[in-house]
């Protein structure tokens, strides 16, 4: 299992690089969610994007886009959950 902080471009790139070292990828599950009703002010990713947007939308898309064509992905699932 490879874990990544989907709010961080550097973490996404590291995960994609780790994925590329394997012969194949059986599944890619993008399961990220950040939502805090108690949060009083905006939080931001290391790149300056609003944290909710970076983690829940940009990160999963970026990771999927950075997975190299080989190994072949046999299944891709994007899970979204609300807290």
Secondary structure, 3 states (H helix, E strand, C coil): CCCCCCCCHHHHHHHHHHHHCCCCECCEEEECCCCCCCCCCCCECCCCCEHHHHHHHHHHHHHHHHCCCCCCECCEEEECCCC
